[in-house]
Amino acid sequence: MSYLSVAGEHMAERTIEKSRFLAYVSHAAGEEEARAFLERVRREHPLSTHVCWAYICDRLGNLQRFSDDGEPQGTAGMPILGVLKAKELKETCVAVVRYFGGIKLGAGGLTRAYASLAAEGVEGAQKVLYTVCLELLLEVDYPEVDPLLRFLNAKGTLVLSKEFGARALFTVAVKEEEAEGFLREVTELLLGRADIVEGEKYFRPFPV
């Protein structure tokens, strides 16, 4: 089963009615990672008024938590969680920090503020698709190296390693569903002169 997530971390910031909002987005594979990320955000903003958050931190989307952190019930955590659901993101945590600026926003204004900051943060984060990949070891003679590299670059193939000895060895990762077509194209391109060994299958992120 494939699922969307984010790679690394991203931050967005905006001032709304004199309140300063900062949205932090991070990949979080499990509650331990999510809570460690949230604790780090809190430590970075000890004088903030609120640190509201939500996460979906499993690949099935069942492990969901959120917090309004003192804001009126339903105005912060749930809107942030709603953004994650709308974007169909898994293993993702969002924290929105607020520094109160003296002007009350009301329930509707708060909901819009937290949802919009979460959406802005998520929008700016790099998206990745976690899916089953197949590792392949491609062994070629040196006259085939340049054509193979051009092919891999054109396909956007993930090259995990390169070794140059008696022959050139490339370890690549391709989506399992695309492996058959990839192998056929490489064989045709190099006229069967590549030695190909299939490796292990596992989940890994691919850029979206």
URMOUR-V470058 format. One record per helix or strand. SS is the DSSP state (a for helix, b for strand). FROM is the first residue (numbers start at 1). TO is the last residue. If there is no record, write none. Layout:
# URMOUR-V470058
ss=SS from=FROM to=TO
ss=SS from=FROM to=TO
This chain:
# URMOUR-V470058
ss=b from=3 to=7
ss=b from=9 to=16
ss=b from=19 to=27
ss=a from=31 to=44
ss=b from=50 to=56
ss=b from=64 to=67
ss=a from=77 to=86
ss=b from=89 to=89
ss=b from=92 to=99
ss=a from=106 to=124
ss=b from=126 to=140
ss=a from=142 to=155
ss=b from=158 to=164
ss=b from=168 to=175
ss=a from=176 to=189
ss=b from=195 to=207
